[in-house]
Amino acid sequence: MGWKMDGTRKHLCIIDTCSLVYLRDVKVAGRPLHKWLWSEFDVQFSSVVLGELSSFKQKLGFRYDWNDHVWVSSKIPSYERAIFSSHQRRIEEGKCKHCRQITWKNTTLKTDLAGTEDKGERHNCCVALDAILSGKYTQVIFLSDDLRALRDYAQYFFDIFPLGSIWTLFDFITYLLTKYYGTITLDDAQEALRVINLQDGRNSEKRSQQLSVYNRKLERIVEVLSQIKS
């Protein structure tokens, strides 16, 4: 378990492959985003994510011993069977014809646990459970930018097990602006969001809407903190 320079223990951040890949070219206030992440949290992930990273390690360019960040537990496969063999997920059904609000429905998802698709996401959920049941941590931050896998697995998991918070990299940058306001400016944070939003062709309509939402959050944070700190 990691410790901060002030002697306090770091919170656990469980990160997936997608987020690790997306943050590689992002800087906030001139500092690489991965260095911000490692300094703030104890970064861990499942052994499946380690395998997924094998094809990205050279592109990432991070000087870490990735094996040091793998959460090791023999219980992960049994957790996966118990939690994800068959479960409910919430998906968009459409829009109400009267108020135009999005409507939702629950569907049953039967998972091929032998398959590799989304296995890293599922095993990261199991890491979160093991981290709490082992008594090593009291809360976790689940960091993922794979929105489909979040919908199918992580949202369901954290709705059942209140073990912490689901973040995207957008949330992490929002957190950094809040904690380091003054060192990090609104322009710094908004530029980081913009760069992340361009990763891997993410400039779809939903991504653009998400960017607008988070830019407004950043503006509100600055509005509040500028009053508090003035």
PyRosetta script that sets phi, psi and omega in degrees:
from pyrosetta import init, pose_from_sequence

init()
pose = pose_from_sequence("MGWKMDGTRKHLCIIDTCSLVYLRDVKVAGRPLHKWLWSEFDVQFSSVVLGELSSFKQKLGFRYDWNDHVWVSSKIPSYERAIFSSHQRRIEEGKCKHCRQITWKNTTLKTDLAGTEDKGERHNCCVALDAILSGKYTQVIFLSDDLRALRDYAQYFFDIFPLGSIWTLFDFITYLLTKYYGTITLDDAQEALRVINLQDGRNSEKRSQQLSVYNRKLERIVEVLSQIKS")
pose.set_psi(1, 138.6)
pose.set_omega(1, -174.8)
pose.set_phi(2, -88.1)
pose.set_psi(2, 161.0)
pose.set_omega(2, 179.6)
pose.set_phi(3, -131.1)
pose.set_psi(3, 146.5)
pose.set_omega(3, 176.9)
pose.set_phi(4, -83.6)
pose.set_psi(4, 167.7)
pose.set_omega(4, -178.3)
pose.set_phi(5, -64.0)
pose.set_psi(5, -25.2)
pose.set_omega(5, 179.5)
pose.set_phi(6, -84.8)
pose.set_psi(6, 4.7)
pose.set_omega(6, 176.2)
pose.set_phi(7, 91.5)
pose.set_psi(7, -3.3)
pose.set_omega(7, 178.4)
pose.set_phi(8, -87.1)
pose.set_psi(8, 150.3)
pose.set_omega(8, -179.2)
pose.set_phi(9, -77.0)
pose.set_psi(9, 139.5)
pose.set_omega(9, 179.1)
pose.set_phi(10, -74.4)
pose.set_psi(10, 150.2)
pose.set_omega(10, 171.9)
pose.set_phi(11, -76.3)
pose.set_psi(11, 154.5)
pose.set_omega(11, 179.3)
pose.set_phi(12, -81.6)
pose.set_psi(12, 129.9)
pose.set_omega(12, 172.5)
pose.set_phi(13, -118.6)
pose.set_psi(13, 119.0)
pose.set_omega(13, 178.4)
pose.set_phi(14, -101.0)
pose.set_psi(14, 115.9)
pose.set_omega(14, -170.7)
pose.set_phi(15, -115.8)
pose.set_psi(15, 148.4)
pose.set_omega(15, 179.2)
pose.set_phi(16, -102.7)
pose.set_psi(16, 172.5)
pose.set_omega(16, -176.6)
pose.set_phi(17, -60.8)
pose.set_psi(17, -42.5)
pose.set_omega(17, -176.2)
pose.set_phi(18, -57.6)
pose.set_psi(18, -47.0)
pose.set_omega(18, -178.6)
pose.set_phi(19, -67.4)
pose.set_psi(19, -38.7)
pose.set_omega(19, 177.6)
pose.set_phi(20, -61.3)
pose.set_psi(20, -38.9)
pose.set_omega(20, 179.5)
pose.set_phi(21, -71.0)
pose.set_psi(21, -42.5)
pose.set_omega(21, -176.7)
pose.set_phi(22, -67.4)
pose.set_psi(22, -29.2)
pose.set_omega(22, -175.0)
pose.set_phi(23, -86.6)
pose.set_psi(23, -1.1)
pose.set_omega(23, -169.0)
pose.set_phi(24, -64.4)
pose.set_psi(24, -32.4)
pose.set_omega(24, -176.3)
pose.set_phi(25, -107.8)
pose.set_psi(25, 16.4)
pose.set_omega(25, -173.9)
pose.set_phi(26, -102.7)
pose.set_psi(26, 134.7)
pose.set_omega(26, 174.3)
pose.set_phi(27, -123.3)
pose.set_psi(27, 148.5)
pose.set_omega(27, 174.9)
pose.set_phi(28, -127.6)
pose.set_psi(28, 120.1)
pose.set_omega(28, -176.8)
pose.set_phi(29, 54.3)
pose.set_psi(29, 39.1)
pose.set_omega(29, 176.2)
pose.set_phi(30, 80.8)
pose.set_psi(30, -1.5)
pose.set_omega(30, -178.5)
pose.set_phi(31, -110.1)
pose.set_psi(31, 133.4)
pose.set_omega(31, 179.6)
pose.set_phi(32, -56.2)
pose.set_psi(32, 139.2)
pose.set_omega(32, -176.1)
pose.set_phi(33, -61.7)
pose.set_psi(33, -33.7)
pose.set_omega(33, -179.6)
pose.set_phi(34, -66.0)
pose.set_psi(34, -29.8)
pose.set_omega(34, 177.7)
pose.set_phi(35, -71.4)
pose.set_psi(35, -36.6)
pose.set_omega(35, 172.8)
pose.set_phi(36, -59.9)
pose.set_psi(36, -45.3)
pose.set_omega(36, -176.6)
pose.set_phi(37, -62.9)
pose.set_psi(37, -47.8)
pose.set_omega(37, -177.1)
pose.set_phi(38, -67.1)
pose.set_psi(38, -31.8)
pose.set_omega(38, 179.9)
pose.set_phi(39, -75.8)
pose.set_psi(39, -26.6)
pose.set_omega(39, -177.2)
pose.set_phi(40, -87.5)
pose.set_psi(40, -34.6)
pose.set_omega(40, -169.1)
pose.set_phi(41, -132.6)
pose.set_psi(41, 160.3)
pose.set_omega(41, 167.8)
pose.set_phi(42, -85.0)
pose.set_psi(42, 104.1)
pose.set_omega(42, -172.6)
pose.set_phi(43, -88.1)
pose.set_psi(43, 123.9)
pose.set_omega(43, -179.6)
pose.set_phi(44, -137.5)
pose.set_psi(44, 161.0)
pose.set_omega(44, 174.4)
pose.set_phi(45, -159.4)
pose.set_psi(45, 171.2)
pose.set_omega(45, -177.5)
pose.set_phi(46, -77.8)
pose.set_psi(46, 163.8)
pose.set_omega(46, 177.2)
pose.set_phi(47, -64.5)
pose.set_psi(47, -26.6)
pose.set_omega(47, 176.9)
pose.set_phi(48, -65.1)
pose.set_psi(48, -41.3)
pose.set_omega(48, 177.3)
pose.set_phi(49, -63.4)
pose.set_psi(49, -39.0)
pose.set_omega(49, 176.1)
pose.set_phi(50, -56.7)
pose.set_psi(50, -43.3)
pose.set_omega(50, 177.3)
pose.set_phi(51, -63.6)
pose.set_psi(51, -40.0)
pose.set_omega(51, 179.0)
pose.set_phi(52, -65.6)
pose.set_psi(52, -29.1)
pose.set_omega(52, -178.0)
pose.set_phi(53, -74.0)
pose.set_psi(53, -15.6)
pose.set_omega(53, -172.5)
pose.set_phi(54, -56.3)
pose.set_psi(54, -34.6)
pose.set_omega(54, -178.4)
pose.set_phi(55, -85.9)
pose.set_psi(55, -4.0)
pose.set_omega(55, -176.6)
pose.set_phi(56, -113.6)
pose.set_psi(56, -11.0)
pose.set_omega(56, -169.2)
pose.set_phi(57, -55.2)
pose.set_psi(57, -44.5)
pose.set_omega(57, -179.1)
pose.set_phi(58, -67.7)
pose.set_psi(58, -37.5)
pose.set_omega(58, 178.8)
pose.set_phi(59, -66.6)
pose.set_psi(59, -36.4)
pose.set_omega(59, -177.9)
pose.set_phi(60, -65.6)
pose.set_psi(60, -43.6)
pose.set_omega(60, 178.5)
pose.set_phi(61, 72.2)
pose.set_psi(61, 13.3)
pose.set_omega(61, 179.4)
pose.set_phi(62, -82.9)
pose.set_psi(62, 136.5)
pose.set_omega(62, -179.6)
pose.set_phi(63, -94.0)
pose.set_psi(63, 71.9)
pose.set_omega(63, 178.2)
pose.set_phi(64, -125.8)
pose.set_psi(64, 150.1)
pose.set_omega(64, 168.0)
pose.set_phi(65, -87.2)
pose.set_psi(65, 99.3)
pose.set_omega(65, -172.2)
pose.set_phi(66, -60.4)
pose.set_psi(66, -29.1)
pose.set_omega(66, -179.9)
pose.set_phi(67, -62.7)
pose.set_psi(67, -26.9)
pose.set_omega(67, 179.3)
pose.set_phi(68, -69.2)
pose.set_psi(68, -14.4)
pose.set_omega(68, -176.1)
pose.set_phi(69, -109.1)
pose.set_psi(69, 11.0)
pose.set_omega(69, 177.4)
pose.set_phi(70, -87.5)
pose.set_psi(70, 128.1)
pose.set_omega(70, 176.2)
pose.set_phi(71, -81.4)
pose.set_psi(71, 117.5)
pose.set_omega(71, -175.7)
pose.set_phi(72, -101.5)
pose.set_psi(72, 121.7)
pose.set_omega(72, 176.5)
pose.set_phi(73, -158.3)
pose.set_psi(73, 131.4)
pose.set_omega(73, 177.7)
pose.set_phi(74, -73.4)
pose.set_psi(74, -8.9)
pose.set_omega(74, -175.6)
pose.set_phi(75, -86.1)
pose.set_psi(75, -12.7)
pose.set_omega(75, -173.6)
pose.set_phi(76, -55.6)
pose.set_psi(76, -47.8)
pose.set_omega(76, -179.6)
pose.set_phi(77, -60.7)
pose.set_psi(77, -38.3)
pose.set_omega(77, 179.8)
pose.set_phi(78, -70.5)
pose.set_psi(78, -35.7)
pose.set_omega(78, 174.3)
pose.set_phi(79, -61.4)
pose.set_psi(79, -44.6)
pose.set_omega(79, -177.9)
pose.set_phi(80, -60.6)
pose.set_psi(80, -44.9)
pose.set_omega(80, 179.1)
pose.set_phi(81, -61.6)
pose.set_psi(81, -43.0)
pose.set_omega(81, -176.9)
pose.set_phi(82, -68.4)
pose.set_psi(82, -37.1)
pose.set_omega(82, -172.9)
pose.set_phi(83, -88.8)
pose.set_psi(83, -41.3)
pose.set_omega(83, -164.9)
pose.set_phi(84, -116.1)
pose.set_psi(84, 4.9)
pose.set_omega(84, 178.5)
pose.set_phi(85, -57.6)
pose.set_psi(85, -41.2)
pose.set_omega(85, 176.1)
pose.set_phi(86, -155.5)
pose.set_psi(86, 125.3)
pose.set_omega(86, -178.1)
pose.set_phi(87, -152.9)
pose.set_psi(87, 167.8)
pose.set_omega(87, 179.8)
pose.set_phi(88, -90.8)
pose.set_psi(88, 140.6)
pose.set_omega(88, 171.4)
pose.set_phi(89, -129.1)
pose.set_psi(89, 151.7)
pose.set_omega(89, -179.8)
pose.set_phi(90, -103.2)
pose.set_psi(90, 126.2)
pose.set_omega(90, -179.6)
pose.set_phi(91, -128.4)
pose.set_psi(91, 159.0)
pose.set_omega(91, 177.8)
pose.set_phi(92, -67.7)
pose.set_psi(92, 132.1)
pose.set_omega(92, 178.3)
pose.set_phi(93, -98.4)
pose.set_psi(93, -31.0)
pose.set_omega(93, -177.4)
pose.set_phi(94, 157.1)
pose.set_psi(94, -152.5)
pose.set_omega(94, 177.6)
pose.set_phi(95, -127.6)
pose.set_psi(95, 141.8)
pose.set_omega(95, 177.2)
pose.set_phi(96, -62.8)
pose.set_psi(96, 130.7)
pose.set_omega(96, -176.8)
pose.set_phi(97, -70.9)
pose.set_psi(97, -14.5)
pose.set_omega(97, -179.4)
pose.set_phi(98, -94.1)
pose.set_psi(98, -51.1)
pose.set_omega(98, -174.8)
pose.set_phi(99, -105.0)
pose.set_psi(99, -8.9)
pose.set_omega(99, 178.7)
pose.set_phi(100, 66.9)
pose.set_psi(100, 12.5)
pose.set_omega(100, 174.9)
pose.set_phi(101, -76.3)
pose.set_psi(101, 149.7)
pose.set_omega(101, 178.3)
pose.set_phi(102, -66.3)
pose.set_psi(102, 135.5)
pose.set_omega(102, 174.6)
pose.set_phi(103, -107.8)
pose.set_psi(103, 153.7)
pose.set_omega(103, -173.1)
pose.set_phi(104, -127.3)
pose.set_psi(104, 156.8)
pose.set_omega(104, 173.2)
pose.set_phi(105, -142.9)
pose.set_psi(105, 154.5)
pose.set_omega(105, 177.3)
pose.set_phi(106, -97.6)
pose.set_psi(106, 135.5)
pose.set_omega(106, 175.8)
pose.set_phi(107, -129.5)
pose.set_psi(107, 154.8)
pose.set_omega(107, 178.4)
pose.set_phi(108, -89.6)
pose.set_psi(108, 130.0)
pose.set_omega(108, 178.5)
pose.set_phi(109, -111.9)
pose.set_psi(109, 116.6)
pose.set_omega(109, 175.9)
pose.set_phi(110, -98.7)
pose.set_psi(110, 119.9)
pose.set_omega(110, -171.0)
pose.set_phi(111, -99.6)
pose.set_psi(111, 136.2)
pose.set_omega(111, 171.5)
pose.set_phi(112, -81.8)
pose.set_psi(112, 94.8)
pose.set_omega(112, -175.1)
pose.set_phi(113, -67.4)
pose.set_psi(113, -18.0)
pose.set_omega(113, 177.9)
pose.set_phi(114, -80.6)
pose.set_psi(114, -17.9)
pose.set_omega(114, -179.3)
pose.set_phi(115, -78.4)
pose.set_psi(115, 165.8)
pose.set_omega(115, -177.2)
pose.set_phi(116, -96.1)
pose.set_psi(116, -17.3)
pose.set_omega(116, -176.8)
pose.set_phi(117, -62.9)
pose.set_psi(117, 125.5)
pose.set_omega(117, 177.9)
pose.set_phi(118, 63.6)
pose.set_psi(118, 12.9)
pose.set_omega(118, -179.1)
pose.set_phi(119, -65.1)
pose.set_psi(119, -36.8)
pose.set_omega(119, 177.3)
pose.set_phi(120, -60.2)
pose.set_psi(120, -41.1)
pose.set_omega(120, 178.8)
pose.set_phi(121, -64.5)
pose.set_psi(121, -44.7)
pose.set_omega(121, 179.8)
pose.set_phi(122, -64.0)
pose.set_psi(122, -44.8)
pose.set_omega(122, -179.2)
pose.set_phi(123, -67.8)
pose.set_psi(123, -31.4)
pose.set_omega(123, 174.4)
pose.set_phi(124, -65.0)
pose.set_psi(124, -36.4)
pose.set_omega(124, 174.0)
pose.set_phi(125, -61.2)
pose.set_psi(125, -40.8)
pose.set_omega(125, 179.0)
pose.set_phi(126, -66.5)
pose.set_psi(126, -34.4)
pose.set_omega(126, 174.6)
pose.set_phi(127, -61.2)
pose.set_psi(127, -42.5)
pose.set_omega(127, 178.7)
pose.set_phi(128, -58.9)
pose.set_psi(128, -45.0)
pose.set_omega(128, 179.8)
pose.set_phi(129, -65.0)
pose.set_psi(129, -43.9)
pose.set_omega(129, -178.9)
pose.set_phi(130, -65.3)
pose.set_psi(130, -36.8)
pose.set_omega(130, 179.8)
pose.set_phi(131, -61.8)
pose.set_psi(131, -37.2)
pose.set_omega(131, 179.6)
pose.set_phi(132, -78.3)
pose.set_psi(132, -46.2)
pose.set_omega(132, -177.8)
pose.set_phi(133, -65.3)
pose.set_psi(133, -27.9)
pose.set_omega(133, 178.7)
pose.set_phi(134, -75.6)
pose.set_psi(134, -14.3)
pose.set_omega(134, -179.6)
pose.set_phi(135, 81.4)
pose.set_psi(135, 6.1)
pose.set_omega(135, -178.1)
pose.set_phi(136, -78.7)
pose.set_psi(136, -25.7)
pose.set_omega(136, 179.3)
pose.set_phi(137, -139.5)
pose.set_psi(137, 157.2)
pose.set_omega(137, 178.0)
pose.set_phi(138, -105.5)
pose.set_psi(138, -22.3)
pose.set_omega(138, 178.1)
pose.set_phi(139, -149.0)
pose.set_psi(139, 155.4)
pose.set_omega(139, 178.7)
pose.set_phi(140, -132.0)
pose.set_psi(140, 155.8)
pose.set_omega(140, 169.1)
pose.set_phi(141, -110.5)
pose.set_psi(141, 122.7)
pose.set_omega(141, -177.8)
pose.set_phi(142, -102.5)
pose.set_psi(142, 106.9)
pose.set_omega(142, -172.3)
pose.set_phi(143, -104.7)
pose.set_psi(143, 115.9)
pose.set_omega(143, -178.7)
pose.set_phi(144, -151.8)
pose.set_psi(144, 142.2)
pose.set_omega(144, 175.7)
pose.set_phi(145, -116.6)
pose.set_psi(145, 13.3)
pose.set_omega(145, 174.5)
pose.set_phi(146, -90.2)
pose.set_psi(146, 91.8)
pose.set_omega(146, -170.3)
pose.set_phi(147, -65.5)
pose.set_psi(147, -33.7)
pose.set_omega(147, 178.8)
pose.set_phi(148, -68.4)
pose.set_psi(148, -44.2)
pose.set_omega(148, 178.8)
pose.set_phi(149, -67.4)
pose.set_psi(149, -33.9)
pose.set_omega(149, 174.5)
pose.set_phi(150, -60.8)
pose.set_psi(150, -45.9)
pose.set_omega(150, 179.4)
pose.set_phi(151, -61.5)
pose.set_psi(151, -44.0)
pose.set_omega(151, -172.3)
pose.set_phi(152, -78.9)
pose.set_psi(152, -27.3)
pose.set_omega(152, -172.5)
pose.set_phi(153, -129.6)
pose.set_psi(153, -58.0)
pose.set_omega(153, -171.4)
pose.set_phi(154, -66.5)
pose.set_psi(154, -40.8)
pose.set_omega(154, 179.9)
pose.set_phi(155, -60.9)
pose.set_psi(155, -45.2)
pose.set_omega(155, 176.8)
pose.set_phi(156, -59.7)
pose.set_psi(156, -47.9)
pose.set_omega(156, -176.5)
pose.set_phi(157, -60.1)
pose.set_psi(157, -49.0)
pose.set_omega(157, -176.6)
pose.set_phi(158, -75.6)
pose.set_psi(158, -20.0)
pose.set_omega(158, 171.5)
pose.set_phi(159, -68.0)
pose.set_psi(159, -33.7)
pose.set_omega(159, 179.8)
pose.set_phi(160, -84.3)
pose.set_psi(160, -46.6)
pose.set_omega(160, -176.1)
pose.set_phi(161, -108.5)
pose.set_psi(161, 107.1)
pose.set_omega(161, -177.3)
pose.set_phi(162, -80.3)
pose.set_psi(162, 73.9)
pose.set_omega(162, -172.3)
pose.set_phi(163, -102.4)
pose.set_psi(163, -4.0)
pose.set_omega(163, -178.3)
pose.set_phi(164, 159.4)
pose.set_psi(164, -148.3)
pose.set_omega(164, -173.2)
pose.set_phi(165, -125.6)
pose.set_psi(165, 145.2)
pose.set_omega(165, 171.8)
pose.set_phi(166, -93.3)
pose.set_psi(166, 126.0)
pose.set_omega(166, 177.5)
pose.set_phi(167, -121.7)
pose.set_psi(167, 151.8)
pose.set_omega(167, 161.2)
pose.set_phi(168, -104.8)
pose.set_psi(168, 176.3)
pose.set_omega(168, 175.4)
pose.set_phi(169, -61.9)
pose.set_psi(169, -29.1)
pose.set_omega(169, 174.9)
pose.set_phi(170, -59.2)
pose.set_psi(170, -42.8)
pose.set_omega(170, 179.2)
pose.set_phi(171, -65.5)
pose.set_psi(171, -38.9)
pose.set_omega(171, 179.9)
pose.set_phi(172, -63.0)
pose.set_psi(172, -42.8)
pose.set_omega(172, 179.0)
pose.set_phi(173, -66.0)
pose.set_psi(173, -37.8)
pose.set_omega(173, 176.3)
pose.set_phi(174, -61.3)
pose.set_psi(174, -41.4)
pose.set_omega(174, 176.1)
pose.set_phi(175, -61.6)
pose.set_psi(175, -45.4)
pose.set_omega(175, -178.8)
pose.set_phi(176, -61.6)
pose.set_psi(176, -42.7)
pose.set_omega(176, 178.6)
pose.set_phi(177, -61.7)
pose.set_psi(177, -40.1)
pose.set_omega(177, 179.7)
pose.set_phi(178, -63.8)
pose.set_psi(178, -47.8)
pose.set_omega(178, -174.9)
pose.set_phi(179, -74.4)
pose.set_psi(179, -35.2)
pose.set_omega(179, -173.3)
pose.set_phi(180, -116.0)
pose.set_psi(180, 30.6)
pose.set_omega(180, 177.3)
pose.set_phi(181, -58.2)
pose.set_psi(181, 129.9)
pose.set_omega(181, -173.8)
pose.set_phi(182, 112.1)
pose.set_psi(182, -52.6)
pose.set_omega(182, 172.1)
pose.set_phi(183, -76.2)
pose.set_psi(183, -42.8)
pose.set_omega(183, 176.4)
pose.set_phi(184, -102.6)
pose.set_psi(184, 129.9)
pose.set_omega(184, -179.5)
pose.set_phi(185, -98.5)
pose.set_psi(185, 167.8)
pose.set_omega(185, 175.5)
pose.set_phi(186, -58.6)
pose.set_psi(186, -42.2)
pose.set_omega(186, 179.3)
pose.set_phi(187, -62.2)
pose.set_psi(187, -40.6)
pose.set_omega(187, 178.0)
pose.set_phi(188, -57.5)
pose.set_psi(188, -49.6)
pose.set_omega(188, -175.9)
pose.set_phi(189, -67.5)
pose.set_psi(189, -42.4)
pose.set_omega(189, -179.0)
pose.set_phi(190, -66.7)
pose.set_psi(190, -36.0)
pose.set_omega(190, 177.5)
pose.set_phi(191, -66.0)
pose.set_psi(191, -38.9)
pose.set_omega(191, 177.6)
pose.set_phi(192, -63.6)
pose.set_psi(192, -42.0)
pose.set_omega(192, 176.6)
pose.set_phi(193, -60.9)
pose.set_psi(193, -42.0)
pose.set_omega(193, -178.0)
pose.set_phi(194, -62.1)
pose.set_psi(194, -43.9)
pose.set_omega(194, -178.2)
pose.set_phi(195, -65.5)
pose.set_psi(195, -43.0)
pose.set_omega(195, 178.9)
pose.set_phi(196, -62.8)
pose.set_psi(196, -39.6)
pose.set_omega(196, -176.7)
pose.set_phi(197, -66.3)
pose.set_psi(197, -19.9)
pose.set_omega(197, 178.9)
pose.set_phi(198, -88.9)
pose.set_psi(198, -7.9)
pose.set_omega(198, -177.3)
pose.set_phi(199, -66.0)
pose.set_psi(199, 135.3)
pose.set_omega(199, 169.6)
pose.set_phi(200, 55.6)
pose.set_psi(200, 36.0)
pose.set_omega(200, 177.0)
pose.set_phi(201, 65.6)
pose.set_psi(201, 37.1)
pose.set_omega(201, -174.1)
pose.set_phi(202, -84.8)
pose.set_psi(202, 11.5)
pose.set_omega(202, -175.3)
pose.set_phi(203, -87.4)
pose.set_psi(203, 48.4)
pose.set_omega(203, 174.4)
pose.set_phi(204, -79.3)
pose.set_psi(204, 175.9)
pose.set_omega(204, 179.7)
pose.set_phi(205, -61.1)
pose.set_psi(205, -42.7)
pose.set_omega(205, -179.9)
pose.set_phi(206, -64.6)
pose.set_psi(206, -39.6)
pose.set_omega(206, 179.4)
pose.set_phi(207, -65.4)
pose.set_psi(207, -39.5)
pose.set_omega(207, 178.7)
pose.set_phi(208, -64.6)
pose.set_psi(208, -39.6)
pose.set_omega(208, 176.8)
pose.set_phi(209, -64.4)
pose.set_psi(209, -41.5)
pose.set_omega(209, 178.5)
pose.set_phi(210, -62.4)
pose.set_psi(210, -41.1)
pose.set_omega(210, 178.7)
pose.set_phi(211, -61.0)
pose.set_psi(211, -42.6)
pose.set_omega(211, 179.3)
pose.set_phi(212, -63.3)
pose.set_psi(212, -41.8)
pose.set_omega(212, 179.4)
pose.set_phi(213, -60.7)
pose.set_psi(213, -46.1)
pose.set_omega(213, -177.1)
pose.set_phi(214, -73.4)
pose.set_psi(214, -31.3)
pose.set_omega(214, 174.3)
pose.set_phi(215, -63.0)
pose.set_psi(215, -37.7)
pose.set_omega(215, 177.1)
pose.set_phi(216, -67.5)
pose.set_psi(216, -37.2)
pose.set_omega(216, 176.2)
pose.set_phi(217, -60.8)
pose.set_psi(217, -45.7)
pose.set_omega(217, 179.9)
pose.set_phi(218, -61.0)
pose.set_psi(218, -42.2)
pose.set_omega(218, 179.7)
pose.set_phi(219, -62.8)
pose.set_psi(219, -39.1)
pose.set_omega(219, 179.4)
pose.set_phi(220, -69.1)
pose.set_psi(220, -39.3)
pose.set_omega(220, 177.6)
pose.set_phi(221, -59.1)
pose.set_psi(221, -46.5)
pose.set_omega(221, 180.0)
pose.set_phi(222, -64.6)
pose.set_psi(222, -39.6)
pose.set_omega(222, 178.9)
pose.set_phi(223, -59.9)
pose.set_psi(223, -44.9)
pose.set_omega(223, -178.6)
pose.set_phi(224, -70.2)
pose.set_psi(224, -49.6)
pose.set_omega(224, -175.3)
pose.set_phi(225, -67.4)
pose.set_psi(225, -31.3)
pose.set_omega(225, 177.9)
pose.set_phi(226, -65.3)
pose.set_psi(226, -31.2)
pose.set_omega(226, 176.4)
pose.set_phi(227, -75.6)
pose.set_psi(227, -41.2)
pose.set_omega(227, -178.2)
pose.set_phi(228, -66.5)
pose.set_psi(228, -40.0)
pose.set_omega(228, -173.1)
pose.set_phi(229, -93.5)
pose.set_psi(229, -0.3)
pose.set_omega(229, -178.0)
pose.set_phi(230, -77.4)
pose.dump_pdb("model.pdb")
